[in-house]
Amino acid sequence: MRINGKPVVEGKASGEILFSPEPITFFGGVDPSSGKIVERGHPLYSQIIAGKILVFPHSKGSTVGSYILLRLARKGLAPAGIVSLRPDEVTIVGAIIGKIPMMTYVDINRDALPLNGKRGFLEVSSSGAYLDVF
Amino acid sequence: MYLDKIEEKMLDGEFGEAVSLAMKTVVKMGEVFSAERLVKIKHAHVSGISYENIGDEGLSFLEEIASLGGRFSVPTTVNPGAMDTEKWREMGITPEVFEKQGRILRAFMRMGAKITLTCTPYLYEQIGFGDHLAWSESNAVLYANSIIGARTNRDGGPLALMEAIVGRAPLSGLHLDENRRPTLTIDFSISEQFIFDNYLFSVAGLIAGRIAGNRVPYVIGLRRLNGDVENLKLFLAAVGASGGTGLVLIEGVSPEKVDDIPSERVEVDARMLKEEMEKFNEDGEGIIVLGCPHLGLDEVQEIVEWFGKRGRAKRKIYLYTSRDVARMYEDKRKKLEELNIYMFADTCMVVSNLFAYGSRSVITDSGKAAFYLSSKGYNVSLVPRKIILERIAVSD
């Protein structure tokens, strides 16, 4: 299965897909020393985003979140790739300064997404972006 | 997106790596949000400078940008950080954290920022109607757009930093006329008298922000706030805490002309205001914290004069303000402490670790501070300043 999107940060990434039906708060919601989601009540609570292809609607919360993505990237704990349903400033700036391949404007159904746990390959170039799911 | 020749050179690295990274970020934001081109900005205000938030990685990122030649191409100011840079020892800050915070500020200085460390740049900077800005810090964004009629999106700290380096922002969002038109009316007419009789501007702001969400509202019933900087600050800061909007058009106050009053209308009555007050109705115990947003000079004067006449306050009062204002009270520190007043600059009750040097229970007049402190687990009483001064501060 191939999912197309709009390019944000160019690059290639492969890894296990981690899908969140809910927005993610990077500042306060993700532990910068482990890459673990620590927001109570979040559907992905206690899951690790490091090395995953993170597929989520968009981020919420403080714009310090961009620096959290940078911190994770510099510790090798960032997602391998980011796919968002709609663009938001915190994630875009964080992905650029953390050099994390990213695409956005993905048209997928939030509820019926059997992506979790599957392998994904993300390729983002200036001309286009897609995620292949195996 | 259209880029002029200079902008293309910036992107291609002719002005160095830092400018290129900054331009790449700004252009990408513009492309994703369908801006036709960039717009030159007059001033930038950058948040996200506290070491406690951005950590070692944020610190090294800023030092790298400065070393790579990143320089602000427009006047740039900075938001408060986690400590008073002079009284940090009294706030439970370790020398290690203080040193790291110092390195962040030195990186900002190398890049050319004015180290103002206040969330109220609109009280000090030369900002005018129609000016394009790149501001972060929601209360400042709301004040600049709604009261001055300047134009800025509600940028995040890292984006405002990049825009300050390239001197440009994507021409999108609140930079454009079509996005500054109100789409919703919030009508306080039936509760106007109740609000003004009881000084409920913070409470009204929390409600207005929640109703507005990310939309631009037209607010009716608060025209008497025209020229009342103190209460406009409190109202807008509260809007920014509970809502995502960067512009509120207030009838009789905002300088922008509104041609069509939105027909979608939400009325706010006294019952809604009372319900909101109940959320922050602790027992009224604890220390008094004032200055979210930072107090202006006249506000500090008024508070200090009040207790100068009435005598020592019965509870500790913490005032948060800019270093420019605090400096004027430097030699009066002893006198203030005799009145039970303690003044801090460069930080505030929300971004510093108040529990470490103050209390877990607070009384404040700020809806924004009440919103964030209660979400951090503090016991908060939200009380108008006039009542704090006339009743709470003078009783046991």
Interface residues (C-beta under 8 A of the other chain):
Chain A: K6 V8 V9 F27 P32 S62 T63 V64 G65 S66 Y67 L70 R71 R74 K75 P87 E89 V90 I92 V93 G94 I96 I97 T104
Chain B: L21 K24 T25 K28 M29 V32 F33 S47 G48 N53 I54 G55 D56 E57 G58 S60 F61 S136 D155 G156 G157 P158 L159 M162
